Amino acid sequence: MFGLGLPEMLLILLILILIFGASRLPELGRGVGEGIRNFKRSLRDEPSDDEKRRA
């Protein structure tokens, strides 16, 4: 995965915890996941959940 090994991944995780704090990491992960889902949905041209409710 991008040439990153376990030590590098652990270092990145440690830096993220120091910057954002452990309580905010789930929120960040949720936001990134939602962003990826929205991006994939836009590539497939599926209507979003909001557009489905309006129809």
DSSP file (Angstrom, degrees, kcal/mol; ACC not computed):
  #  RESIDUE AA STRUCTURE BP1 BP2  ACC     N-H-->O    O-->H-N    N-H-->O    O-->H-N    TCO  KAPPA ALPHA  PHI   PSI    X-CA   Y-CA   Z-CA
    1    1 A M    >         0   0    0      0, 0.0     3,-2.1     0, 0.0     0, 0.0   0.000 360.0 360.0 360.0  96.6    0.0    0.0    0.0
    2    2 A F  T 3   -     0   0    0      1,-0.3     3,-0.1     0, 0.0     0, 0.0   0.683 360.0 -71.2  57.9  20.9    1.9    3.0   -1.3
    3    3 A G  T 3  S+     0   0    0      1,-0.3     2,-0.5     0, 0.0    -1,-0.3   0.694  96.6 140.5  72.5  18.0    5.2    1.4   -0.1
    4    4 A L    <   -     0   0    0     -3,-2.1    -1,-0.3     4,-0.1     2,-0.1  -0.821  33.9-161.4 -98.6 130.8    4.3    2.0    3.5
    5    5 A G     >  -     0   0    0     -2,-0.5     4,-2.2    -3,-0.1     5,-0.2  -0.320  39.2 -85.6 -96.2-175.5    5.1   -0.6    6.1
    6    6 A L  H  > S+     0   0    0      1,-0.2     4,-2.5     2,-0.2     5,-0.2   0.904 125.0  52.3 -61.1 -44.7    3.7   -1.2    9.6
    7    7 A P  H  > S+     0   0    0      0, 0.0     4,-2.0     0, 0.0    -1,-0.2   0.911 111.3  47.4 -60.8 -39.4    6.2    1.2   11.3
    8    8 A E  H  > S+     0   0    0      2,-0.2     4,-2.3     1,-0.2    -2,-0.2   0.915 111.8  49.9 -67.1 -41.4    5.3    4.0    8.9
    9    9 A M  H  X S+     0   0    0     -4,-2.2     4,-2.4     1,-0.2    -1,-0.2   0.904 111.0  49.6 -63.2 -41.5    1.5    3.4    9.3
   10   10 A L  H  X S+     0   0    0     -4,-2.5     4,-2.4     2,-0.2    -1,-0.2   0.886 110.1  51.1 -64.7 -38.6    1.9    3.5   13.1
   11   11 A L  H  X S+     0   0    0     -4,-2.0     4,-2.3    -5,-0.2    -2,-0.2   0.913 110.5  48.5 -64.9 -42.6    3.9    6.7   13.0
   12   12 A I  H  X S+     0   0    0     -4,-2.3     4,-2.4     2,-0.2    -2,-0.2   0.919 111.9  49.7 -62.9 -43.4    1.2    8.3   10.8
   13   13 A L  H  X S+     0   0    0     -4,-2.4     4,-2.4     1,-0.2    -2,-0.2   0.905 110.2  50.6 -62.1 -42.1   -1.5    7.1   13.2
   14   14 A L  H  X S+     0   0    0     -4,-2.4     4,-2.2     2,-0.2    -1,-0.2   0.910 110.5  49.0 -62.4 -42.8    0.4    8.5   16.2
   15   15 A I  H  X S+     0   0    0     -4,-2.3     4,-2.3     2,-0.2    -2,-0.2   0.913 110.6  51.1 -64.0 -42.2    0.8   11.9   14.5
   16   16 A L  H  X>S+     0   0    0     -4,-2.4     4,-2.9     1,-0.2     5,-0.6   0.908 109.8  49.8 -61.5 -41.7   -2.9   12.0   13.7
   17   17 A I  H  X5S+     0   0    0     -4,-2.4     4,-1.7     1,-0.2    -1,-0.2   0.901 111.8  48.7 -64.1 -40.1   -3.8   11.2   17.3
   18   18 A L  H  <5S+     0   0    0     -4,-2.2    -2,-0.2    -5,-0.2    -1,-0.2   0.883 117.5  41.1 -66.9 -37.9   -1.5   14.0   18.5
   19   19 A I  H  <5S+     0   0    0     -4,-2.3    -2,-0.2    -5,-0.2    -3,-0.2   0.956 131.8  19.4 -75.8 -50.7   -2.9   16.5   16.1
   20   20 A F  H  <5S-     0   0    0     -4,-2.9     4,-0.3    -5,-0.2    -3,-0.2   0.677 103.1-121.4 -98.9 -19.5   -6.6   15.7   16.3
   21   21 A G    >X< -     0   0    0     -4,-1.7     3,-0.8    -5,-0.6     4,-0.8   0.154  27.9 -88.4  86.8 149.5   -7.0   13.8   19.6
   22   22 A A  T 34 S+     0   0    0      1,-0.2     3,-0.3     2,-0.2    -1,-0.1   0.786 122.7  59.0 -65.6 -29.0   -8.4   10.3   20.0
   23   23 A S  T 34 S+     0   0    0      1,-0.2     4,-0.4     2,-0.1    -1,-0.2   0.772 105.8  48.1 -74.6 -24.1  -12.0   11.5   20.4
   24   24 A R  T <> S+     0   0    0     -3,-0.8     4,-2.2    -4,-0.3    -1,-0.2   0.634  89.0  83.3 -91.0 -14.7  -12.0   13.2   17.0
   25   25 A L  H  X S+     0   0    0     -4,-0.8     4,-2.6    -3,-0.3     5,-0.2   0.892  89.1  51.0 -60.2 -42.5  -10.6   10.3   14.9
   26   26 A P  H  > S+     0   0    0      0, 0.0     4,-2.5     0, 0.0    -1,-0.2   0.902 110.5  50.6 -61.4 -37.6  -13.9    8.4   14.5
   27   27 A E  H  > S+     0   0    0     -4,-0.4     4,-2.3     2,-0.2    -2,-0.2   0.912 111.2  48.0 -63.8 -42.2  -15.5   11.7   13.3
   28   28 A L  H  X S+     0   0    0     -4,-2.2     4,-2.5     2,-0.2     5,-0.2   0.918 112.1  49.1 -64.9 -43.1  -12.7   12.2   10.8
   29   29 A G  H  X S+     0   0    0     -4,-2.6     4,-2.6     1,-0.2    -2,-0.2   0.904 111.2  49.6 -62.0 -42.2  -13.0    8.6    9.6
   30   30 A R  H  X S+     0   0    0     -4,-2.5     4,-2.4    -5,-0.2    -1,-0.2   0.906 111.6  49.1 -63.1 -42.2  -16.7    8.9    9.2
   31   31 A G  H  X S+     0   0    0     -4,-2.3     4,-2.1     2,-0.2    -2,-0.2   0.898 111.9  47.8 -65.7 -41.0  -16.3   12.1    7.2
   32   32 A V  H  X S+     0   0    0     -4,-2.5     4,-2.3     2,-0.2    -2,-0.2   0.921 112.5  49.7 -65.5 -43.4  -13.7   10.6    4.9
   33   33 A G  H  X S+     0   0    0     -4,-2.6     4,-2.3     1,-0.2    -2,-0.2   0.901 111.3  48.7 -61.9 -41.5  -15.8    7.5    4.4
   34   34 A E  H  X S+     0   0    0     -4,-2.4     4,-2.5     2,-0.2    -1,-0.2   0.887 110.4  51.7 -65.9 -38.6  -18.9    9.6    3.6
   35   35 A G  H  X S+     0   0    0     -4,-2.1     4,-2.2     2,-0.2    -2,-0.2   0.904 110.3  47.9 -64.4 -41.3  -16.8   11.7    1.2
   36   36 A I  H  X S+     0   0    0     -4,-2.3     4,-2.6     2,-0.2     5,-0.2   0.907 111.5  50.8 -65.6 -41.7  -15.6    8.6   -0.7
   37   37 A R  H  X S+     0   0    0     -4,-2.3     4,-2.6     1,-0.2    -2,-0.2   0.922 111.2  48.0 -61.5 -44.4  -19.1    7.2   -0.9
   38   38 A N  H  X S+     0   0    0     -4,-2.5     4,-2.2     2,-0.2    -1,-0.2   0.888 111.3  50.7 -64.1 -38.7  -20.4   10.5   -2.3
   39   39 A F  H  X S+     0   0    0     -4,-2.2     4,-1.7     2,-0.2    -2,-0.2   0.935 112.5  45.5 -64.6 -46.0  -17.6   10.5   -4.8
   40   40 A K  H  X S+     0   0    0     -4,-2.6     4,-1.6     1,-0.2    -2,-0.2   0.903 112.1  52.5 -63.4 -40.6  -18.3    7.0   -6.0
   41   41 A R  H  X>S+     0   0    0     -4,-2.6     5,-1.9     1,-0.2     4,-0.7   0.891 107.8  51.2 -62.7 -39.6  -22.0    7.7   -6.1
   42   42 A S  H  <5S+     0   0    0     -4,-2.2     3,-0.3     1,-0.2    -1,-0.2   0.841 106.9  54.1 -68.6 -31.3  -21.4   10.7   -8.3
   43   43 A L  H  <5S+     0   0    0     -4,-1.7    -1,-0.2     1,-0.2    -2,-0.2   0.848 112.3  43.5 -68.6 -32.9  -19.3    8.7  -10.7
   44   44 A R  H  <5S-     0   0    0     -4,-1.6    -1,-0.2    -5,-0.1    -2,-0.2   0.527 108.3-128.3 -87.7  -6.6  -22.1    6.2  -11.1
   45   45 A D  T  <5 +     0   0    0     -4,-0.7    -3,-0.2    -3,-0.3    -4,-0.1   0.818  51.4 157.4  61.2  33.9  -24.7    9.0  -11.4
   46   46 A E      < -     0   0    0     -5,-1.9    -1,-0.2     1,-0.1     2,-0.1  -0.659  47.8-108.9 -82.3 143.9  -26.9    7.6   -8.7
   47   47 A P        -     0   0    0      0, 0.0    -1,-0.1     0, 0.0    -5,-0.0  -0.467  37.4-114.8 -68.8 146.2  -29.2   10.0   -7.0
   48   48 A S     >  -     0   0    0     -2,-0.1     4,-2.0     1,-0.1     5,-0.2  -0.204  29.8 -98.5 -74.0 171.9  -28.2   10.8   -3.4
   49   49 A D  H  > S+     0   0    0      1,-0.2     4,-1.9     2,-0.2     5,-0.1   0.876 125.0  53.3 -59.6 -39.0  -30.4    9.8   -0.4
   50   50 A D  H  > S+     0   0    0      1,-0.2     4,-1.6     2,-0.2    -1,-0.2   0.902 108.9  48.5 -64.4 -40.6  -31.8   13.4   -0.3
   51   51 A E  H  > S+     0   0    0      1,-0.2     4,-1.3     2,-0.2    -1,-0.2   0.848 108.6  54.3 -69.4 -32.2  -32.8   13.3   -4.0
   52   52 A K  H  < S+     0   0    0     -4,-2.0    -1,-0.2     1,-0.2    -2,-0.2   0.892 107.6  50.4 -66.5 -38.6  -34.5    9.9   -3.5
   53   53 A R  H  < S+     0   0    0     -4,-1.9    -1,-0.2     1,-0.2    -2,-0.2   0.858 108.1  52.8 -68.0 -34.4  -36.6   11.3   -0.6
   54   54 A R  H  <        0   0    0     -4,-1.6    -1,-0.2     1,-0.2    -2,-0.2   0.809 360.0 360.0 -70.8 -29.6  -37.7   14.2   -2.7
   55   55 A A     <        0   0    0     -4,-1.3    -1,-0.2    -5,-0.1    -2,-0.2   0.483 360.0 360.0 -75.5 360.0  -38.9   12.0   -5.6
